[in-house]
Amino acid sequence: MTKENTWKVVYIASRQEKKVALQLQREEIDHFLPLYKKLSQWSDRKKWVDTPLFNGYLFVRPTDLQRDKILELNGVVAYVRYNKDDAQVQDKEIEIIKTVLSSGYSLETISKPDDFEVGEQVLVTEGPLKGQKVDIIRQNNEKHFLVSFDTLGQSIKIELPYQIFKKRN
């Protein structure tokens, strides 16, 4: 993979992620803004809103010529840096995030909720996170647990059904 085709991360000014994504789209620069639906409460109503998964960050895959142009866009602060160079994100990590956001789960029972404890690290055996080690944070209801996994130096929390967990040895 050439350097110009790698995913990079840019810092975005507060609450500007969607506006920057629109600018990138207009400039035909490959980008990815992971969004999830969140129920927001206002004084007079509730509404489902598309919310950035990573506040203040956006993924870009620029050519060498597009790299500096991105920094000129309103709302873009800087590239995330690692070892004095632009931090790079593997395609695999981007695909995991995309899959988590877009996929449902087809499940069958292989265990029971009592088999797992808060604070335990388990292995996901099915679905888009198959093979991922996750930490159980809490049991949300009889069949679902809130778990977290780390990627890009941050934790993502997601509710998963217990049927897809396997105890780690």
N, CA, C and O of each residue as an XYZ file, in Angstrom:
676
protein
N       0.861     -1.186      0.000
C       0.000      0.000      0.000
C       0.894      1.232      0.000
O       1.813      1.333      0.812
N       0.637      2.147     -0.884
C       1.446      3.354     -0.934
C       1.035      4.305      0.173
O      -0.084      4.253      0.683
N       1.962      5.168      0.529
C       1.718      6.096      1.631
C       0.502      6.988      1.373
O      -0.231      7.321      2.304
N       0.283      7.379      0.099
C      -0.813      8.304     -0.184
C      -2.188      7.662     -0.059
O      -3.194      8.369     -0.012
N      -2.248      6.336     -0.004
C      -3.539      5.666      0.081
C      -3.871      5.184      1.490
O      -4.800      4.398      1.677
N      -3.117      5.649      2.472
C      -3.398      5.215      3.836
C      -4.397      6.159      4.491
O      -4.476      7.340      4.154
N      -5.157      5.614      5.432
C      -6.102      6.422      6.204
C      -5.321      7.227      7.236
O      -4.396      6.723      7.873
N      -5.710      8.470      7.385
C      -5.130      9.349      8.388
C      -6.272      9.934      9.209
O      -7.442      9.817      8.844
N      -5.917     10.561     10.316
C      -6.930     11.140     11.200
C      -6.656     12.634     11.334
O      -5.515     13.051     11.536
N      -7.716     13.437     11.219
C      -7.570     14.871     11.438
C      -8.405     15.298     12.638
O      -9.507     14.801     12.874
N      -7.833     16.244     13.392
C      -8.575     16.879     14.476
C      -9.544     17.870     13.851
O      -9.192     18.591     12.918
N     -10.763     17.904     14.368
C     -11.795     18.797     13.861
C     -12.243     19.712     15.006
O     -12.328     19.277     16.154
N     -12.524     20.963     14.693
C     -13.036     21.899     15.693
C     -14.343     21.354     16.280
O     -15.058     20.589     15.632
N     -14.632     21.751     17.485
C     -15.810     21.260     18.205
C     -17.086     21.398     17.380
O     -17.386     22.470     16.854
N     -17.827     20.307     17.275
C     -19.127     20.227     16.604
C     -19.085     20.604     15.117
O     -20.076     21.082     14.565
N     -17.942     20.388     14.481
C     -17.790     20.729     13.066
C     -17.596     19.496     12.179
O     -17.339     19.629     10.983
N     -17.716     18.313     12.751
C     -17.406     17.091     12.011
C     -18.238     16.947     10.725
O     -17.689     16.651      9.664
N     -19.537     17.154     10.818
C     -20.404     16.983      9.645
C     -20.131     18.049      8.590
O     -20.168     17.762      7.393
N     -19.860     19.270      9.022
C     -19.567     20.348      8.074
C     -18.264     20.075      7.324
O     -18.175     20.313      6.120
N     -17.260     19.576      8.037
C     -15.989     19.252      7.389
C     -16.191     18.085      6.418
O     -15.629     18.089      5.323
N     -16.987     17.091      6.811
C     -17.252     15.955      5.925
C     -17.904     16.426      4.616
O     -17.578     15.918      3.543
N     -18.817     17.387      4.705
C     -19.440     17.940      3.491
C     -18.422     18.648      2.604
O     -18.461     18.520      1.381
N     -17.513     19.393      3.223
C     -16.465     20.062      2.448
C     -15.563     19.036      1.756
O     -15.196     19.213      0.595
N     -15.212     17.977      2.463
C     -14.373     16.921      1.880
C     -15.088     16.253      0.705
O     -14.473     15.935     -0.313
N     -16.386     16.049      0.863
C     -17.175     15.446     -0.214
C     -17.159     16.357     -1.444
O     -16.970     15.885     -2.565
N     -17.357     17.651     -1.237
C     -17.332     18.615     -2.353
C     -15.972     18.639     -3.056
O     -15.892     18.809     -4.272
N     -14.914     18.468     -2.273
C     -13.557     18.474     -2.838
C     -13.161     17.104     -3.394
O     -12.057     16.932     -3.913
N     -14.079     16.121     -3.281
C     -13.853     14.745     -3.752
C     -12.623     14.110     -3.093
O     -11.814     13.451     -3.746
N     -12.510     14.329     -1.785
C     -11.434     13.735     -0.990
C     -12.026     12.568     -0.207
O     -13.022     12.725      0.498
N     -11.410     11.407     -0.337
C     -11.885     10.199      0.340
C     -11.854     10.429      1.854
O     -10.824     10.809      2.410
N     -12.995     10.195      2.513
C     -13.093     10.420      3.953
C     -14.115      9.460      4.563
O     -14.889      8.811      3.859
N     -14.091      9.394      5.887
C     -15.033      8.560      6.624
C     -15.329      9.229      7.955
O     -14.434      9.448      8.771
N     -16.594      9.549      8.160
C     -17.067     10.093      9.425
C     -18.025      9.074     10.025
O     -19.184      9.003      9.617
N     -17.554      8.276     10.997
C     -18.459      7.295     11.607
C     -19.525      7.979     12.452
O     -19.214      8.731     13.375
N     -20.787      7.708     12.124
C     -21.924      8.284     12.832
C     -22.784      7.168     13.412
O     -22.889      6.091     12.826
N     -23.392      7.423     14.549
C     -24.368      6.499     15.114
C     -25.595      7.297     15.530
O     -25.511      8.503     15.764
N     -26.734      6.618     15.621
C     -27.984      7.274     16.011
C     -28.062      7.363     17.529
O     -27.857      6.380     18.241
N     -28.365      8.572     18.005
C     -28.482      8.823     19.443
C     -29.790      9.564     19.681
O     -30.113     10.503     18.954
N     -30.539      9.150     20.687
C     -31.783      9.818     21.035
C     -31.451     11.050     21.879
O     -30.961     10.937     23.002
N     -31.727     12.223     21.314
C     -31.441     13.482     22.015
C     -32.725     14.075     22.569
O     -33.787     13.980     21.953
N     -32.613     14.684     23.734
C     -33.755     15.260     24.429
C     -33.662     16.774     24.398
O     -32.665     17.348     24.836
N     -34.689     17.419     23.886
C     -34.820     18.863     23.963
C     -35.952     19.159     24.937
O     -36.628     18.240     25.399
N     -36.161     20.409     25.246
C     -37.202     20.755     26.214
C     -38.591     20.377     25.708
O     -39.479     20.070     26.504
N     -38.787     20.396     24.376
C     -40.125     20.126     23.841
C     -40.253     18.806     23.077
O     -41.362     18.434     22.694
N     -39.164     18.098     22.848
C     -39.257     16.860     22.061
C     -38.001     16.009     22.195
O     -36.973     16.453     22.706
N     -38.117     14.775     21.721
C     -36.984     13.870     21.586
C     -36.793     13.591     20.107
O     -37.758     13.540     19.345
N     -35.552     13.412     19.709
C     -35.280     13.172     18.301
C     -34.023     12.317     18.158
O     -33.058     12.488     18.902
N     -34.042     11.390     17.189
C     -32.864     10.594     16.882
C     -31.939     11.436     16.026
O     -32.356     11.984     15.006
N     -30.686     11.539     16.435
C     -29.711     12.390     15.759
C     -28.486     11.559     15.391
O     -28.018     10.743     16.186
N     -27.969     11.772     14.175
C     -26.709     11.141     13.789
C     -25.579     11.862     14.502
O     -25.384     13.063     14.315
N     -24.831     11.126     15.325
C     -23.793     11.695     16.173
C     -22.447     11.076     15.827
O     -22.373      9.863     15.626
N     -21.375     11.870     15.750
C     -20.054     11.297     15.473
C     -19.642     10.305     16.559
O     -19.813     10.560     17.751
N     -19.102      9.184     16.129
C     -18.625      8.173     17.068
C     -17.404      8.686     17.829
O     -17.247      8.411     19.018
N     -16.546      9.428     17.143
C     -15.355     10.015     17.764
C     -15.463     11.531     17.677
O     -15.192     12.115     16.628
N     -15.855     12.166     18.766
C     -15.967     13.623     18.756
C     -14.619     14.255     18.445
O     -13.606     13.928     19.064
N     -14.622     15.176     17.464
C     -13.413     15.908     17.149
C     -12.447     15.229     16.206
O     -11.346     15.732     15.982
N     -12.842     14.086     15.645
C     -11.960     13.365     14.729
C     -12.709     12.985     13.461
O     -13.924     12.783     13.470
N     -11.952     12.891     12.367
C     -12.489     12.457     11.089
C     -11.369     11.729     10.354
O     -10.210     12.136     10.434
N     -11.701     10.664      9.644
C     -10.718      9.889      8.900
C     -10.660     10.382      7.457
O     -11.694     10.639      6.840
N      -9.462     10.510      6.929
C      -9.282     10.924      5.544
C      -8.262     10.001      4.879
O      -7.379      9.442      5.528
N      -8.416      9.861      3.553
C      -7.433      9.089      2.787
C      -7.029      9.951      1.580
O      -7.476      9.714      0.458
N      -6.178     10.952      1.834
C      -5.833     11.897      0.771
C      -4.691     11.397     -0.102
O      -3.887     10.558      0.306
N      -4.645     11.937     -1.309
C      -3.449     11.780     -2.123
C      -2.430     12.771     -1.572
O      -2.767     13.603     -0.731
N      -1.197     12.687     -2.037
C      -0.177     13.634     -1.577
C      -0.591     15.066     -1.887
O      -0.332     15.972     -1.094
N      -1.231     15.279     -3.033
C      -1.648     16.622     -3.426
C      -2.802     17.151     -2.566
O      -2.938     18.362     -2.389
N      -3.630     16.252     -2.033
C      -4.786     16.663     -1.239
C      -4.447     16.897      0.235
O      -5.216     17.543      0.947
N      -3.313     16.382      0.699
C      -2.992     16.425      2.122
C      -3.053     17.849      2.680
O      -3.742     18.089      3.672
N      -2.353     18.783      2.067
C      -2.326     20.153      2.575
C      -3.643     20.885      2.347
O      -4.008     21.765      3.126
N      -4.353     20.526      1.287
C      -5.647     21.157      0.998
C      -6.634     20.897      2.139
O      -7.453     21.758      2.459
N      -6.558     19.725      2.746
C      -7.435     19.375      3.868
C      -7.227     20.355      5.022
O      -8.195     20.762      5.665
N      -5.985     20.736      5.288
C      -5.686     21.652      6.389
C      -6.261     23.048      6.162
O      -6.422     23.818      7.109
N      -6.571     23.373      4.907
C      -7.126     24.685      4.579
C      -8.648     24.754      4.769
O      -9.223     25.842      4.738
N      -9.295     23.618      4.962
C     -10.751     23.593      5.100
C     -11.179     24.168      6.447
O     -10.522     23.945      7.464
N     -12.285     24.907      6.445
C     -12.843     25.446      7.687
C     -13.192     24.307      8.630
O     -13.866     23.354      8.239
N     -12.738     24.405      9.861
C     -13.052     23.405     10.875
C     -11.967     22.370     11.079
O     -11.972     21.681     12.099
N     -11.037     22.235     10.147
C      -9.937     21.282     10.308
C      -8.846     21.958     11.121
O      -8.412     23.062     10.790
N      -8.400     21.296     12.191
C      -7.394     21.868     13.073
C      -5.995     21.391     12.678
O      -5.104     22.209     12.448
N      -5.798     20.071     12.600
C      -4.475     19.520     12.306
C      -4.609     18.016     12.078
O      -5.641     17.414     12.374
N      -3.565     17.438     11.556
C      -3.490     15.983     11.469
C      -3.065     15.439     12.825
O      -2.267     16.064     13.524
N      -3.587     14.293     13.195
C      -3.110     13.595     14.378
C      -1.720     13.079     14.030
O      -1.523     12.491     12.966
N      -0.764     13.296     14.914
C       0.630     12.930     14.640
C       1.069     11.763     15.523
O       0.600     11.603     16.650
N       1.980     10.953     14.984
C       2.551      9.828     15.724
C       3.979      9.659     15.232
O       4.200      9.507     14.031
N       4.949      9.682     16.129
C       6.369      9.577     15.767
C       6.765     10.599     14.705
O       7.439     10.256     13.734
N       6.354     11.838     14.885
C       6.697     12.966     14.019
C       6.170     12.841     12.597
O       6.687     13.490     11.687
N       5.158     12.022     12.396
C       4.530     11.873     11.081
C       3.021     11.775     11.283
O       2.550     11.603     12.407
N       2.265     11.884     10.189
C       0.817     11.710     10.293
C       0.513     10.306     10.810
O       1.048      9.319     10.305
N      -0.341     10.229     11.809
C      -0.769      8.919     12.310
C      -1.538      8.205     11.203
O      -2.319      8.821     10.478
N      -1.310      6.912     11.084
C      -1.986      6.130     10.054
C      -2.899      5.099     10.706
O      -2.601      4.563     11.773
N      -4.015      4.839     10.038
C      -4.996      3.875     10.517
C      -5.103      2.776      9.471
O      -5.193      3.051      8.274
N      -5.091      1.543      9.926
C      -5.173      0.411      9.009
C      -6.576      0.290      8.430
O      -7.565      0.606      9.090
N      -6.643     -0.173      7.180
C      -7.938     -0.429      6.540
C      -8.793     -1.352      7.407
O     -10.010     -1.189      7.486
N      -8.146     -2.320      8.056
C      -8.860     -3.290      8.898
C      -9.632     -2.580     10.009
O     -10.776     -2.936     10.294
N      -9.012     -1.578     10.635
C      -9.691     -0.856     11.717
C     -10.873     -0.049     11.191
O     -11.920      0.014     11.835
N     -10.709      0.567     10.023
C     -11.810      1.313      9.411
C     -12.952      0.352      9.079
O     -14.117      0.670      9.318
N     -12.629     -0.808      8.534
C     -13.658     -1.790      8.184
C     -14.395     -2.300      9.419
O     -15.607     -2.508      9.373
N     -13.678     -2.504     10.521
C     -14.327     -2.942     11.760
C     -15.341     -1.885     12.210
O     -16.470     -2.215     12.573
N     -14.934     -0.631     12.184
C     -15.839      0.447     12.605
C     -17.053      0.507     11.694
O     -18.181      0.624     12.173
N     -16.835      0.426     10.372
C     -17.948      0.463      9.419
C     -18.898     -0.709      9.639
O     -20.117     -0.549      9.586
N     -18.339     -1.874      9.882
C     -19.161     -3.070     10.075
C     -19.976     -2.973     11.349
O     -21.155     -3.325     11.365
N     -19.353     -2.497     12.418
C     -20.068     -2.339     13.691
C     -21.248     -1.390     13.512
O     -22.333     -1.633     14.042
N     -21.038     -0.319     12.774
C     -22.086      0.683     12.611
C     -23.205      0.233     11.676
O     -24.334      0.705     11.804
N     -22.914     -0.668     10.742
C     -23.913     -1.004      9.732
C     -24.546     -2.385      9.881
O     -25.579     -2.648      9.265
N     -23.967     -3.257     10.665
C     -24.437     -4.646     10.688
C     -25.358     -4.962     11.852
O     -25.218     -4.416     12.947
N     -26.289     -5.842     11.594
C     -27.084     -6.455     12.651
C     -26.407     -7.767     13.006
O     -25.378     -8.115     12.426
N     -26.967     -8.482     13.936
C     -26.386     -9.744     14.365
C     -27.366    -10.874     14.145
O     -28.551    -10.749     14.452
N     -26.878    -11.961     13.622
C     -27.654    -13.188     13.526
C     -27.086    -14.118     14.588
O     -25.937    -14.551     14.492
N     -27.898    -14.427     15.606
C     -27.357    -15.110     16.780
C     -28.082    -16.391     17.116
O     -29.238    -16.603     16.749
N     -27.361    -17.238     17.826
C     -27.986    -18.393     18.457
C     -27.406    -18.534     19.852
O     -26.258    -18.156     20.086
N     -28.183    -19.071     20.779
C     -27.746    -19.165     22.166
C     -26.646    -20.192     22.318
O     -26.795    -21.338     21.893
N     -25.525    -19.780     22.932
C     -24.437    -20.719     23.188
C     -24.010    -20.694     24.654
O     -23.159    -21.483     25.065
N     -24.594    -19.791     25.445
C     -24.268    -19.690     26.855
C     -25.422    -18.991     27.559
O     -26.467    -18.744     26.956
N     -25.231    -18.673     28.833
C     -26.265    -17.937     29.562
C     -25.634    -16.719     30.223
O     -24.428    -16.707     30.469
N     -26.434    -15.691     30.515
C     -25.861    -14.443     31.047
C     -25.066    -14.631     32.332
O     -24.096    -13.910     32.568
N     -25.463    -15.589     33.165
C     -24.773    -15.799     34.445
C     -23.327    -16.240     34.254
O     -22.536    -16.203     35.197
N     -22.972    -16.661     33.027
C     -21.613    -17.128     32.768
C     -20.595    -15.992     32.703
O     -19.391    -16.246     32.685
N     -21.062    -14.746     32.668
C     -20.166    -13.616     32.475
C     -20.301    -12.615     33.605
O     -21.388    -12.412     34.145
N     -19.168    -11.980     33.963
C     -19.154    -11.021     35.064
C     -18.634     -9.677     34.586
O     -17.818     -9.605     33.667
N     -19.110     -8.619     35.213
C     -18.620     -7.272     34.929
C     -17.127     -7.230     35.225
O     -16.671     -7.747     36.245
N     -16.374     -6.613     34.329
C     -14.931     -6.516     34.484
C     -14.167     -7.622     33.771
O     -12.948     -7.546     33.617
N     -14.887     -8.644     33.338
C     -14.256     -9.765     32.650
C     -13.967     -9.410     31.190
O     -14.732     -8.690     30.548
N     -12.858     -9.925     30.686
C     -12.569     -9.756     29.264
C     -12.989    -11.038     28.551
O     -12.615    -12.139     28.956
N     -13.779    -10.876     27.475
C     -14.295    -12.027     26.734
C     -13.951    -11.878     25.254
O     -13.565    -10.804     24.794
N     -14.098    -12.967     24.532
C     -13.843    -13.002     23.104
C     -15.176    -13.040     22.371
O     -16.057    -13.816     22.742
N     -15.342    -12.220     21.338
C     -16.564    -12.222     20.544
C     -16.441    -13.329     19.503
O     -15.434    -13.410     18.799
N     -17.465    -14.185     19.401
C     -17.395    -15.355     18.526
C     -18.202    -15.232     17.245
O     -18.045    -16.057     16.345
N     -19.069    -14.217     17.134
C     -19.904    -14.049     15.947
C     -20.071    -12.574     15.638
O     -19.796    -11.715     16.475
N     -20.521    -12.295     14.433
C     -20.843    -10.929     14.047
C     -19.626    -10.138     13.604
O     -18.546    -10.702     13.427
N     -19.794     -8.835     13.425
C     -18.727     -8.011     12.873
C     -17.510     -7.866     13.782
O     -16.430     -7.519     13.303
N     -17.656     -8.121     15.074
C     -16.522     -8.035     15.992
C     -15.889     -9.396     16.276
O     -15.114     -9.530     17.223
N     -16.209    -10.402     15.471
C     -15.683    -11.751     15.683
C     -14.167    -11.710     15.843
O     -13.459    -11.116     15.031
N     -13.674    -12.362     16.920
C     -12.250    -12.414     17.194
C     -11.735    -11.260     18.040
O     -10.574    -11.265     18.448
N     -12.585    -10.269     18.311
C     -12.182     -9.092     19.087
C     -12.316     -9.385     20.583
O     -13.306     -9.975     21.018
N     -11.318     -8.971     21.365
C     -11.405     -9.069     22.821
C     -12.111     -7.814     23.320
O     -11.736     -6.698     22.960
N     -13.136     -8.002     24.151
C     -13.890     -6.878     24.688
C     -13.981     -7.001     26.203
O     -13.908     -8.099     26.754
N     -14.141     -5.868     26.865
C     -14.293     -5.831     28.324
C     -15.751     -5.606     28.665
O     -16.380     -4.687     28.138
N     -16.300     -6.443     29.549
C     -17.687     -6.268     29.989
C     -17.740     -5.136     31.006
O     -17.070     -5.179     32.038
N     -18.547     -4.121     30.700
C     -18.673     -2.962     31.591
C     -19.854     -3.128     32.531
O     -19.741     -2.885     33.732
N     -20.997     -3.547     31.974
C     -22.171     -3.777     32.817
C     -23.185     -4.608     32.043
O     -23.120     -4.717     30.819
N     -24.118     -5.188     32.780
C     -25.220     -5.911     32.153
C     -26.376     -4.930     32.010
O     -26.880     -4.406     33.003
N     -26.797     -4.681     30.760
C     -27.859     -3.701     30.514
C     -29.244     -4.271     30.756
O     -30.129     -3.565     31.237
N     -29.440     -5.532     30.429
C     -30.712     -6.212     30.688
C     -30.423     -7.700     30.728
O     -29.263     -8.098     30.832
N     -31.447     -8.529     30.650
C     -31.234     -9.974     30.772
C     -30.297    -10.546     29.721
O     -29.548    -11.482     30.002
N     -30.330     -9.992     28.508
C     -29.595    -10.618     27.414
C     -28.475     -9.769     26.821
O     -27.725    -10.257     25.976
N     -28.344     -8.531     27.237
C     -27.343     -7.657     26.627
C     -26.386     -7.071     27.662
O     -26.771     -6.736     28.782
N     -25.124     -6.962     27.246
C     -24.092     -6.359     28.069
C     -23.518     -5.157     27.340
O     -23.441     -5.138     26.112
N     -23.115     -4.152     28.111
C     -22.363     -3.052     27.548
C     -20.897     -3.454     27.629
O     -20.386     -3.774     28.702
N     -20.227     -3.432     26.477
C     -18.823     -3.820     26.433
C     -18.022     -2.682     25.814
O     -18.585     -1.784     25.188
N     -16.711     -2.725     25.993
C     -15.857     -1.735     25.347
C     -14.696     -2.449     24.696
O     -14.252     -3.503     25.152
N     -14.210     -1.852     23.615
C     -12.978     -2.327     22.999
C     -12.193     -1.110     22.538
O     -12.764     -0.063     22.234
N     -10.891     -1.262     22.491
C     -10.023     -0.138     22.167
C      -9.622     -0.172     20.704
O      -9.285     -1.225     20.163
N      -9.663      0.986     20.075
C      -9.135      1.175     18.732
C      -8.759      2.637     18.600
O      -9.427      3.502     19.168
N      -7.725      2.920     17.877
C      -7.274      4.294     17.643
C      -6.971      5.026     18.945
O      -7.094      6.249     19.017
N      -6.577      4.279     19.973
C      -6.247      4.914     21.240
C      -7.456      5.391     22.019
O      -7.309      6.128     22.993
N      -8.656      4.980     21.604
C      -9.870      5.345     22.315
C     -10.702      4.087     22.537
O     -10.504      3.068     21.874
N     -11.626      4.177     23.471
C     -12.530      3.057     23.710
C     -13.869      3.331     23.057
O     -14.379      4.451     23.076
N     -14.422      2.284     22.481
C     -15.768      2.349     21.924
C     -16.641      1.467     22.801
O     -16.276      0.329     23.098
N     -17.788      1.981     23.216
C     -18.738      1.186     23.990
C     -19.852      0.756     23.057
O     -20.320      1.542     22.233
N     -20.278     -0.495     23.186
C     -21.338     -1.023     22.338
C     -22.114     -2.068     23.135
O     -21.539     -2.804     23.937
N     -23.411     -2.123     22.909
C     -24.241     -3.126     23.577
C     -24.272     -4.370     22.704
O     -24.598     -4.295     21.520
N     -23.930     -5.519     23.293
C     -23.897     -6.782     22.561
C     -24.672     -7.849     23.320
O     -24.721     -7.821     24.549
N     -25.277     -8.787     22.603
C     -25.955     -9.911     23.252
C     -24.932    -10.907     23.796
O     -23.907    -11.165     23.165
N     -25.215    -11.454     24.951
C     -24.262    -12.347     25.610
C     -23.985    -13.615     24.810
O     -22.952    -14.253     25.014
N     -24.887    -13.995     23.904
C     -24.741    -15.239     23.170
C     -23.488    -15.301     22.304
O     -23.057    -16.385     21.910
N     -22.907    -14.153     22.010
C     -21.745    -14.168     21.118
C     -20.419    -14.088     21.889
O     -19.368    -13.898     21.276
N     -20.451    -14.230     23.223
C     -19.236    -14.173     24.022
C     -18.698    -15.575     24.290
O     -19.437    -16.557     24.360
N     -17.400    -15.616     24.435
C     -16.714    -16.846     24.860
C     -15.708    -16.430     25.917
O     -14.991    -15.444     25.745
N     -15.654    -17.181     27.016
C     -14.676    -16.875     28.061
C     -13.276    -17.050     27.488
O     -13.005    -17.982     26.730
N     -12.391    -16.126     27.873
C     -10.995    -16.224     27.439
C     -10.266    -17.209     28.339
O     -10.521    -17.264     29.541
N      -9.383    -17.965     27.775
C      -8.602    -18.939     28.569
C      -7.333    -18.325     29.083
O      -6.557    -18.993     29.766
